[in-house]
Amino acid sequence: MNEFNKQQAIDTLIEKAAIYPCHRCGNVKFAVLDGVSLLPLIECIDSHTVVDKMNTPIFHVLCENCGVLTAHSLGMLDLMSNK
């Protein structure tokens, strides 16, 4: 199992120009949280049934002033190992 590389995530956000101030309070200080979450996905919005193994791994960026969390997809940012 590969561990989440926080520095690689930070470098990727900078490379992608995801460096703007907080959308809620305008603060410029952020922290990338340790670890990742799995965002469960559903096939049909009417059923609200989570399908086994259907999710997307995300990491979170936290505004150090107001605490707002922003989720980023590891897959879209090519931060998931192919091993």
Buried (B, 14 or more C-beta within 10 A) or exposed (E): EEEBEBEEBBEBBEEEEBEEEBEEEEEEEBEBBEEBBEEEEEEEEEEEEEEEEEEBBBBBBBBEBEEBEBEBBBEEBEBBEEE
